[in-house]
Amino acid sequence: MTTTESTTETVDAAWADPNWQIDSATRTCCGCIGAHARGCMGEKTTQDTSRVVPLADSAAMTTALADPAPPPGSEHIDDWGSGGDDRRIVLGATHRIIDSDVTVSFSCIQWRDGHIESGSDPEPPMLYLDGAPENLNADQARHLAAVLLALAAQVDGWVK
């Protein structure tokens, strides 16, 4: 009867092969992973550096991130930095109350990671009421109430 090598021994033998081994240490001198960057004056190395990619700086990494989707109901999205570093101001659609000069809109600050600022620094999402709401009739007041409730629920969904 013949014996065969066990699966465990085969796998261990493959990992023992230097061609499969990976050096994942980050070099403090040049910031590269696995080997030094070309021209690095750090430790002498015999590793192949042709495939080494240096770590990006945080500014480059931030720029490379995909833009998060603006919150639902957004109409105007400012550029990044408009609300401060790594933030942008988002303005919602303006809702006009029937047969009046009253409008309701919102604004919020969105961080680059996608979340909406919920506190007071720099400011929470805000609903704006413009016009003369004191001159509304009952139907207009009901319309205003419905718009306010809908927008408040929408903002609650952003900052959950």
C-alpha positions as CSV (number, residue, x, y, z in Angstrom):
1,M,0.0,0.0,0.0
2,T,1.4,3.5,-0.9
3,T,1.2,6.5,1.4
4,T,0.6,10.0,0.3
5,E,1.6,13.3,1.9
6,S,-1.1,14.8,4.0
7,T,-2.9,18.0,2.9
8,T,-1.6,19.9,6.0
9,E,2.0,19.1,5.1
10,T,1.4,20.2,1.5
11,V,0.0,23.5,2.6
12,D,2.7,24.1,5.1
13,A,5.3,23.3,2.5
14,A,3.8,25.9,0.1
15,W,3.9,28.6,2.8
16,A,7.5,27.7,3.6
17,D,8.4,28.6,0.0
18,P,10.1,32.1,0.0
19,N,8.2,33.0,-3.2
20,W,5.0,32.9,-1.2
21,Q,6.2,34.8,1.8
22,I,5.1,38.4,2.1
23,D,6.9,41.0,4.2
24,S,4.1,43.3,5.5
25,A,6.2,45.5,7.7
26,T,5.8,49.2,7.1
27,R,9.2,51.0,6.7
28,T,9.5,54.0,8.9
29,C,12.1,55.6,6.7
30,C,10.2,55.7,3.4
31,G,6.7,54.6,4.4
32,C,6.6,51.6,2.1
33,I,5.1,48.2,2.9
34,G,7.2,45.1,2.2
35,A,10.4,46.8,1.0
36,H,12.1,50.1,0.8
37,A,11.3,52.6,-1.9
38,R,13.9,53.0,-4.7
39,G,16.5,55.5,-3.5
40,C,15.6,55.1,0.2
41,M,18.6,55.5,2.3
42,G,17.1,53.4,5.1
43,E,18.2,49.9,6.0
44,K,20.0,47.9,3.3
45,T,17.7,45.4,1.7
46,T,18.0,42.6,-0.7
47,Q,14.3,42.4,-1.5
48,D,12.9,43.2,-4.9
49,T,11.5,46.8,-4.7
50,S,10.1,46.9,-8.2
51,R,6.6,46.2,-7.0
52,V,6.6,48.4,-3.9
53,V,4.0,51.1,-3.7
54,P,4.7,53.9,-1.1
55,L,1.9,54.8,1.3
56,A,-0.1,57.8,0.2
57,D,-0.2,60.8,2.4
58,S,-3.5,61.6,4.1
59,A,-4.4,64.5,1.8
60,A,-4.0,62.2,-1.3
61,M,-6.0,59.5,0.4
62,T,-8.8,61.9,1.2
63,T,-8.9,63.2,-2.3
64,A,-9.0,59.6,-3.6
65,L,-12.1,58.7,-1.6
66,A,-15.3,58.5,-3.5
67,D,-17.7,61.3,-2.7
68,P,-20.5,60.1,-0.5
69,A,-24.0,60.5,-1.7
70,P,-25.7,63.6,-0.6
71,P,-28.7,63.2,1.7
72,P,-32.1,62.5,0.1
73,G,-33.9,65.7,-0.9
74,S,-30.8,67.7,-1.6
75,E,-30.9,70.2,-4.4
76,H,-27.6,72.1,-4.2
77,I,-24.4,70.5,-3.0
78,D,-21.4,72.8,-2.3
79,D,-17.8,71.8,-2.9
80,W,-15.8,70.1,-0.2
81,G,-14.4,72.6,2.3
82,S,-17.4,74.9,2.1
83,G,-18.5,73.9,5.6
84,G,-14.9,73.5,6.9
85,D,-12.2,70.9,6.4
86,D,-13.6,67.6,5.1
87,R,-17.2,69.0,5.2
88,R,-19.6,70.5,2.7
89,I,-22.9,72.4,2.9
90,V,-25.9,70.8,1.4
91,L,-29.1,72.8,0.6
92,G,-32.4,71.2,0.1
93,A,-35.2,72.0,-2.2
94,T,-37.4,75.0,-1.4
95,H,-41.0,74.1,-0.7
96,R,-43.5,76.9,-1.5
97,I,-46.8,77.0,0.5
98,I,-49.8,77.2,-1.8
99,D,-50.9,80.8,-2.7
100,S,-48.5,82.5,-0.3
101,D,-45.0,83.9,-0.1
102,V,-44.1,81.3,2.6
103,T,-41.3,78.9,1.7
104,V,-39.6,76.1,3.7
105,S,-36.1,74.8,3.0
106,F,-33.2,73.1,4.9
107,S,-29.5,73.0,5.1
108,C,-27.0,70.7,6.6
109,I,-23.3,69.9,6.9
110,Q,-22.1,66.6,5.5
111,W,-18.8,65.2,6.4
112,R,-16.6,63.4,3.9
113,D,-17.4,60.0,5.5
114,G,-21.0,60.7,4.6
115,H,-22.5,61.4,8.0
116,I,-24.6,64.5,8.6
117,E,-23.6,66.8,11.4
118,S,-26.1,66.4,14.2
119,G,-24.7,68.6,16.9
120,S,-24.1,72.3,17.3
121,D,-20.5,72.3,16.1
122,P,-20.6,73.8,13.5
123,E,-24.4,73.5,13.2
124,P,-27.1,70.9,13.1
125,P,-29.4,70.4,10.1
126,M,-31.7,73.5,10.0
127,L,-35.1,74.1,8.6
128,Y,-35.8,77.7,7.3
129,L,-39.2,79.3,7.2
130,D,-39.3,82.4,5.1
131,G,-42.2,84.7,4.2
132,A,-45.2,85.7,6.3
133,P,-46.6,82.6,8.0
134,E,-48.8,84.7,10.2
135,N,-50.9,85.5,7.1
136,L,-51.8,81.9,6.2
137,N,-55.4,80.6,6.1
138,A,-56.3,77.2,7.5
139,D,-55.5,75.3,4.2
140,Q,-52.2,77.0,3.9
141,A,-51.4,76.3,7.6
142,R,-52.2,72.6,7.1
143,H,-49.9,72.6,4.0
144,L,-47.1,74.3,6.0
145,A,-47.6,71.8,8.9
146,A,-47.4,68.8,6.4
147,V,-44.2,70.2,4.8
148,L,-42.6,70.9,8.2
149,L,-43.4,67.4,9.5
150,A,-42.1,65.7,6.3
151,L,-38.8,67.7,6.3
152,A,-38.3,67.1,10.1
153,A,-38.8,63.3,9.5
154,Q,-36.3,63.5,6.6
155,V,-33.7,65.3,8.7
156,D,-34.3,62.7,11.5
157,G,-33.4,60.0,9.0
158,W,-30.1,61.6,8.2
159,V,-28.8,61.9,11.7
160,K,-29.8,58.5,13.0
